[in-house]
Amino acid sequence: MPRDTSSGDPGTTSSTTFEELDRRTIRGYLDDYFEESSRSTVSVLHKATILTDWTRGTLDPTLLRIIVTTVQYWRHGYAGGSAEAGDNIEVWNLLPIASRMIFTLGLNQEKENFSPVTQECRRRLVWSIFHLDRKFSGGLEDLAVCPPERIHIRLPSD
């Protein structure tokens, strides 16, 4: 689980705004995000690209907020046991929609006309949804929505 640095780092209390976070604290959030997501094998984001963009100051601020918020949720919500039982029901209901969108949008096919980064993001998204589909189907093929024989893309790069 991501380390909790809120006790020692200035600017990480719940009353702190996103704009008040310093670069060291944000880097901690980024590191924690990729550490935790690599364990769950559902990381959609490419670590090297995100860190490079963040270092250059070109990372989309909305994406950065999403990453920070995700880690805060892991630290204080998910890890603290405050995730609601209904969360699994929502995933159960929304996962088939996400799975069908893979095929509707053609994400299950390699597209050579996209940049390498876009292709990698597409692969990570598809395989993340596939992984969740397998996890929530409980190993029962009849409950799975993403048929592996319909996914014609490579596995994500490291």
Backbone hydrogen bonds in HBPLUS format (Angstrom, degrees):
<---DONOR---> <-ACCEPTOR-->    atom                        ^
c    i                          cat <-CA-CA->   ^        H-A-AA   ^      H-
h    n   atom  resd res      DA  || num        DHA   H-A  angle D-A-AA Bond
n    s   type  num  typ     dist DA aas  dist angle  dist       angle   num
A0009-ASP N   A0005-THR O   3.04 MM   4  5.89 161.9  2.07 165.1 169.5     1
A0016-THR N   A0013-THR O   3.08 MM   3  5.51 166.4  2.10 117.1 121.3     2
A0020-GLU N   A0017-THR O   3.05 MM   3  5.44 147.1  2.17 108.7 118.1     3
A0021-LEU N   A0018-PHE O   3.15 MM   3  5.62 166.8  2.17 116.3 120.5     4
A0026-ILE N   A0022-ASP O   2.99 MM   4  6.31 164.2  2.02 156.6 161.5     5
A0027-ARG N   A0023-ARG O   2.85 MM   4  6.01 159.8  1.89 148.5 154.2     6
A0028-GLY N   A0024-ARG O   3.03 MM   4  6.28 146.8  2.14 138.8 147.7     7
A0029-TYR N   A0025-THR O   3.02 MM   4  6.43 148.8  2.11 146.7 155.1     8
A0029-TYR N   A0026-ILE O   3.03 MM   3  4.99 115.6  2.46  94.2 109.9     9
A0030-LEU N   A0026-ILE O   2.91 MM   4  6.28 157.8  1.96 153.4 159.5    10
A0031-ASP N   A0027-ARG O   2.85 MM   4  6.10 166.6  1.87 154.0 157.2    11
A0032-ASP N   A0028-GLY O   2.90 MM   4  6.05 162.6  1.94 146.9 152.1    12
A0033-TYR N   A0029-TYR O   2.85 MM   4  6.03 154.5  1.91 148.2 155.6    13
A0034-PHE N   A0030-LEU O   3.11 MM   4  6.42 167.5  2.13 156.4 157.4    14
A0035-GLU N   A0031-ASP O   2.90 MM   4  6.06 150.4  1.99 148.2 157.5    15
A0036-GLU N   A0032-ASP O   2.92 MM   4  5.99 171.5  1.93 152.4 154.6    16
A0037-SER N   A0033-TYR O   2.86 MM   4  5.94 164.3  1.88 151.3 156.7    17
A0038-SER N   A0034-PHE O   3.07 MM   4  5.85 143.0  2.21 130.5 138.7    18
A0039-ARG N   A0036-GLU O   3.09 MM   3  5.27 129.9  2.35  99.6 112.7    19
A0040-SER N   A0036-GLU O   3.19 MM   4  6.56 145.5  2.32 146.3 155.8    20
A0041-THR N   A0037-SER O   3.05 MM   4  6.00 120.0  2.42 135.4 149.0    21
A0050-ILE N   A0046-HIS O   3.00 MM   4  6.19 168.1  2.01 163.3 167.2    22
A0051-LEU N   A0047-LYS O   2.90 MM   4  6.07 173.5  1.90 164.0 165.6    23
A0052-THR N   A0048-ALA O   2.99 MM   4  6.02 156.1  2.04 142.4 149.4    24
A0053-ASP N   A0049-THR O   2.92 MM   4  6.05 169.5  1.93 152.4 155.6    25
A0054-TRP N   A0050-ILE O   2.88 MM   4  6.03 158.2  1.93 149.9 156.5    26
A0055-THR N   A0051-LEU O   2.93 MM   4  6.03 161.3  1.96 145.7 150.7    27
A0056-ARG N   A0052-THR O   3.00 MM   4  6.22 155.7  2.06 150.4 156.9    28
A0057-GLY N   A0053-ASP O   3.00 MM   4  6.05 116.2  2.42 134.1 150.0    29
A0058-THR N   A0053-ASP O   2.79 MM   5  4.93 145.0  1.91 156.0 153.7    30
A0057-GLY N   A0054-TRP O   3.07 MM   3  4.98 143.1  2.21  95.8 107.1    31
A0063-LEU N   A0060-ASP O   3.07 MM   3  5.34 117.8  2.48 104.2 118.6    32
A0064-LEU N   A0060-ASP O   3.07 MM   4  6.43 158.1  2.12 154.3 161.0    33
A0065-ARG N   A0061-PRO O   2.97 MM   4  6.20 155.2  2.04 144.1 150.5    34
A0066-ILE N   A0062-THR O   2.97 MM   4  6.26 151.8  2.05 145.2 153.2    35
A0067-ILE N   A0063-LEU O   2.97 MM   4  6.29 157.3  2.02 151.9 157.3    36
A0068-VAL N   A0064-LEU O   2.98 MM   4  6.23 169.4  2.00 155.0 157.3    37
A0069-THR N   A0065-ARG O   2.85 MM   4  5.95 164.9  1.87 150.7 155.5    38
A0070-THR N   A0066-ILE O   2.88 MM   4  6.00 153.7  1.95 145.7 153.0    39
A0071-VAL N   A0067-ILE O   3.04 MM   4  6.35 162.8  2.07 153.8 157.2    40
A0072-GLN N   A0068-VAL O   2.92 MM   4  6.18 158.6  1.97 150.6 157.3    41
A0073-TYR N   A0069-THR O   2.89 MM   4  6.11 151.0  1.97 145.8 153.6    42
A0074-TRP N   A0070-THR O   2.92 MM   4  6.28 156.8  1.97 148.8 155.2    43
A0075-ARG N   A0071-VAL O   2.86 MM   4  6.09 157.8  1.91 151.7 157.8    44
A0076-HIS N   A0072-GLN O   2.87 MM   4  5.93 165.4  1.89 152.4 156.0    45
A0077-GLY N   A0073-TYR O   2.68 MM   4  4.73 143.3  1.81 127.5 138.9    46
A0078-TYR N   A0073-TYR O   2.72 MM   5  5.86 139.1  1.89 137.6 150.9    47
A0079-ALA N   A0074-TRP O   2.90 MM   5  5.33 145.0  2.03 128.3 138.9    48
A0082-SER N   A0077-GLY O   3.01 MM   5  5.14 156.8  2.07 154.6 150.0    49
A0081-GLY N   A0078-TYR O   3.24 MM   3  5.46 162.7  2.27 107.0 111.1    50
A0087-ASP N   A0084-GLU O   3.06 MM   3  5.52 159.8  2.10 111.0 117.2    51
A0089-ILE N   A0086-GLY O   3.05 MM   3  5.08 121.3  2.41  96.5 111.6    52
A0090-GLU N   A0086-GLY O   3.04 MM   4  6.42 155.0  2.11 153.5 160.0    53
A0091-VAL N   A0087-ASP O   3.04 MM   4  6.35 158.7  2.09 148.1 153.7    54
A0092-TRP N   A0088-ASN O   2.85 MM   4  6.02 159.7  1.90 144.9 151.1    55
A0093-ASN N   A0089-ILE O   2.95 MM   4  6.21 145.9  2.07 145.1 153.7    56
A0094-LEU N   A0090-GLU O   2.84 MM   4  6.01 154.9  1.90 152.8 159.9    57
A0095-LEU N   A0091-VAL O   2.82 MM   4  5.55 157.6  1.87 153.5 156.7    58
A0097-ILE N   A0094-LEU O   3.08 MM   3  5.28 121.8  2.43 102.2 116.8    59
A0098-ALA N   A0094-LEU O   3.03 MM   4  6.39 161.9  2.07 157.4 162.4    60
A0099-SER N   A0095-LEU O   2.84 MM   4  6.02 159.1  1.88 153.8 160.3    61
A0100-ARG N   A0096-PRO O   2.92 MM   4  6.06 158.9  1.96 143.2 148.3    62
A0101-MET N   A0097-ILE O   2.95 MM   4  6.17 147.0  2.06 145.4 155.1    63
A0102-ILE N   A0098-ALA O   3.20 MM   4  6.54 139.5  2.37 142.8 151.9    64
A0102-ILE N   A0099-SER O   3.20 MM   3  5.33 131.1  2.45  97.5 109.6    65
A0104-THR N   A0100-ARG O   2.90 MM   4  6.14 160.5  1.94 152.5 159.1    66
A0105-LEU N   A0101-MET O   2.89 MM   4  5.78 164.1  1.92 147.2 150.3    67
A0107-LEU N   A0102-ILE O   2.80 MM   5  4.98 138.5  1.97 158.1 161.5    68
A0106-GLY N   A0103-PHE O   3.23 MM   3  4.91 148.1  2.34  92.0 101.4    69
A0109-GLN N   A0106-GLY O   3.29 MM   3  5.78 161.1  2.33 116.3 117.4    70
A0152-HIS N   A0108-ASN O   2.76 MM  44  5.59 151.6  1.84 156.2 161.9    71
A0119-GLN N   A0115-SER O   2.93 MM   4  6.20 165.1  1.95 160.3 164.7    72
A0120-GLU N   A0116-PRO O   2.94 MM   4  6.10 156.1  2.00 143.0 149.7    73
A0121-CYS N   A0117-VAL O   2.93 MM   4  6.19 157.9  1.97 150.4 156.1    74
A0122-ARG N   A0118-THR O   2.95 MM   4  6.17 159.5  1.99 151.7 157.2    75
A0123-ARG N   A0119-GLN O   2.94 MM   4  6.22 158.6  1.98 149.7 155.4    76
A0124-ARG N   A0120-GLU O   2.93 MM   4  6.16 164.4  1.95 152.4 156.5    77
A0125-LEU N   A0121-CYS O   2.93 MM   4  6.11 157.5  1.98 148.8 154.9    78
A0126-VAL N   A0122-ARG O   2.98 MM   4  6.18 170.3  1.99 154.0 156.4    79
A0127-TRP N   A0123-ARG O   2.91 MM   4  6.08 175.1  1.91 158.9 160.6    80
A0128-SER N   A0124-ARG O   2.91 MM   4  5.86 143.2  2.05 138.2 148.3    81
A0129-ILE N   A0125-LEU O   3.03 MM   4  6.26 163.5  2.05 153.0 156.5    82
A0130-PHE N   A0126-VAL O   2.86 MM   4  6.10 158.8  1.91 150.7 157.7    83
A0131-HIS N   A0127-TRP O   2.88 MM   4  5.94 158.2  1.92 138.7 144.5    84
A0132-LEU N   A0128-SER O   2.99 MM   4  6.26 164.1  2.01 150.1 153.8    85
A0133-ASP N   A0129-ILE O   2.83 MM   4  6.00 154.6  1.90 148.7 156.4    86
A0134-ARG N   A0130-PHE O   2.96 MM   4  6.26 158.2  2.01 153.3 158.1    87
A0135-LYS N   A0131-HIS O   2.90 MM   4  6.15 156.5  1.96 149.0 156.4    88
A0136-PHE N   A0132-LEU O   2.84 MM   4  6.01 166.2  1.86 155.3 157.8    89
A0137-SER N   A0133-ASP O   2.99 MM   4  6.02 128.2  2.26 138.1 150.9    90
A0138-GLY N   A0135-LYS O   3.37 MM   3  5.65 158.0  2.42 102.7 109.0    91
A0140-LEU N   A0137-SER O   3.09 MM   3  5.55 165.2  2.11 116.6 120.5    92
A0143-LEU N   A0140-LEU O   2.98 MM   3  5.58 151.1  2.07 116.5 124.8    93
A0144-ALA N   A0141-GLU O   3.21 MM   3  5.23 147.3  2.32 100.3 109.7    94
A0150-ARG N   A0147-PRO O   2.98 MM   3  5.60 163.3  2.01 120.7 126.3    95
A0151-ILE N   A0148-PRO O   3.21 MM   3  5.40 166.3  2.23 109.3 113.5    96
